[in-house]
Amino acid sequence: MRSRKLETGNKNIVGQRIVQLRNKKGIRQKDLLVQLQIRGVDVSYSVLSKIEGQTRAVYDYELLAFADIFGVTVDALLGRTD
């Protein structure tokens, strides 16, 4: 796994949690993109990287898809619950 070369941004608060959940479940970015597409969320590798790096905002429908993929609540992604 490569480490992030750029500093994280402040455009969202879920990017780091997405990275943590993805790594915990052993999901590659490529596989996460496929799961997002299955759920009707069409984002590129670049967009996913920006979301994870917190340099792009996350739309509500993307947030719902991430929560569904990782089996967590939206509140958990937002850091409101464990």
C-alpha positions in Angstrom: 0.0 0.0 0.0 1.4 3.4 -1.0 1.2 6.2 1.5 -0.3 9.5 0.7 2.2 12.0 -0.7 0.0 15.1 -0.5 -1.4 16.6 2.7 -5.0 16.0 3.4 -7.5 18.7 2.7 -10.5 20.0 4.6 -13.3 19.5 2.0 -14.9 16.5 3.8 -14.8 14.7 7.2 -15.3 11.2 5.9 -12.3 10.7 3.6 -10.0 9.3 6.3 -12.7 7.0 7.6 -13.2 5.7 4.1 -9.5 4.9 3.9 -9.5 3.2 7.3 -12.6 1.1 6.5 -11.3 0.2 3.0 -7.9 -0.9 4.4 -9.5 -2.8 7.3 -11.7 -4.8 4.9 -8.8 -5.3 2.5 -10.6 -3.5 -0.4 -8.5 -1.9 -3.1 -9.5 1.4 -4.6 -10.2 -0.3 -7.9 -12.6 -2.7 -6.2 -14.3 0.1 -4.3 -14.9 1.9 -7.6 -16.6 -1.2 -8.9 -18.9 -1.4 -5.8 -19.7 2.3 -6.2 -20.6 1.8 -9.9 -22.9 -1.2 -9.0 -24.8 1.2 -6.7 -25.1 3.8 -9.5 -22.3 6.1 -8.3 -19.9 6.7 -11.2 -16.7 8.2 -10.0 -13.2 8.0 -11.4 -10.0 6.9 -9.6 -9.0 10.5 -9.4 -12.3 11.5 -7.7 -12.0 8.7 -5.2 -8.5 9.7 -4.4 -9.6 13.3 -3.9 -12.4 12.1 -1.6 -10.0 10.0 0.4 -7.5 12.9 0.5 -10.3 15.2 1.7 -9.8 17.6 -1.2 -13.2 17.0 -2.7 -16.6 17.3 -1.1 -18.8 14.1 -0.9 -22.3 14.2 -2.2 -25.1 12.7 -0.1 -25.8 9.9 -2.5 -22.1 9.0 -2.5 -22.1 9.0 1.3 -25.0 6.6 1.3 -23.2 4.3 -1.1 -20.0 4.3 1.0 -22.0 3.5 4.1 -23.8 0.6 2.3 -20.5 -0.8 0.9 -18.8 -0.8 4.3 -21.9 -1.9 6.3 -21.9 1.1 8.5 -24.3 4.0 9.1 -23.8 7.4 7.6 -23.5 8.6 11.2 -20.5 6.3 11.7 -18.8 7.7 8.5 -19.5 11.2 9.9 -17.8 10.3 13.2 -21.1 10.7 15.2 -21.1 7.1 16.3 -18.6 4.2 16.5 
